Amino acid sequence: MYGLPATFDASVLVGKELDEVCFTVNTITFSFKEDVLITVMGSFIHRDKQSTTINKQSVPVSSSSLMSLVGKAVQLAEARQDGTLSLHFEAGHTLVLLDDSQEYESYIIRIGDEETIV
């Protein structure tokens, strides 16, 4: 909906280890070490090293492979102003958060006390 601000520095996510993935009816929350939360209300893509297809999903999900990210650290984070945030994890996993809703927020990044709403 809003895109990512030009000032957003995705490199602050590099090295952060994912502690927990929490599913609710309307959200998926990724809790990282060092007080970092990403709450997804929209669309995302998760691929592992073996995936040859792109599987776009939207919240709510009825099944997911996102739990395989728990315990893995972000090795590279890329942000685009169109709201796309790509997180490349250990072991070849990639999580891409999309800002593809014109009406609603797609995800929220909270780092400490600061929030970025996309």
N, C-alpha and C positions, 0 to 999 in steps of 0.2 A: 504494500500500500504506500509506504513512505520512502522506500529505498534505504540504503545505508548512507549516512552522512559522509562527505568527502574527508572529514577529519577522523573517521573511525579507523583505528589501528588494529587490524586483525592479528598482528604479531603478539599481542598480549595473551592470545590463546595458545600460542606455541609452548609446548612443554607441559601443559595442563593435563593431568590424568583424569579420566572419567571415572567417577565413583559410583554413580547410580543413574539408571534410566527409570523414570516413573511415568506410568500411563494412567490417564484419567479419561473420562468420556470426551472431553474437548481439548485436551492438551497432551503433549509428551514433554517431560522436563528432563534435561540432561544436567546433572549436578557434577561439577568438576571440583577438584581440590582447589584450595586458595580462594574460596568464596566467589565462584563463578557459576552462574546458572544460565541456561538457555531454555526458554519455554517456547515450544512450537505449537502453533494453532493452525498452521496451513499445510503446505506441501513440502516434501523433502524427497531426496534420493539417497539410498544407502547401497553402496557396492562394496563387495569384498574383492580380494585379489583374483579369485577364480571367476567372478561374474563377467559374462560377455554381453549381457543385456542391461539396459537401463530400466529400472523399475521405480517409477514415480508413485508415491503414496501420499495420501492426505489424511489428516486427523479428522475423525477417529479411525484407528486401524483395528482390524480384527485379528491380525497376526503380524509378527515382525521378527526380523533378525537383528534388531538394534541392540539386544542384550549382549551380543558378541563384542560390542565396543567397550563394555565395562572392563576397567583395569588397563586400558590402553591410553597412551598419551598422544596428544596432537603433535604431529611433526611439522606440519605446514598449514597455515591458514591464509585463505585468500578472500578478500572482500571486494565486491563490485558495487558501484553506486546504484545499479538497478535493483539492489537488495539481495543478490546472490552471495551466500557465504559458503565457502567450501572448506571443510576440515578434513585434512589427510592424516589418518591415524597410523600407528604402528601396524605391522602385519598386512599392509596394503589396503586397509579399509578407507573408504571415502564417504563422508556425509555432506550432502549439499542441501542447504536450506534455501528455499525459493520464496521470493516475494511476488506471488502471482495472483493475489487477490486485489481487486479494485475497491472492495467494500470494507474489508476487515484487516486487522493486523495479522501478519503472517508469523512473526516470532518476536520474542523479546530477549535481549542479551543483558544480563545483570552482572556487572563486575564490581564487587564491593557495594557501594551505595549508588553507583551510577547505572542508569538504565538507558538502553537504546532500543526504541520501538521501531520495528520494521513492518 
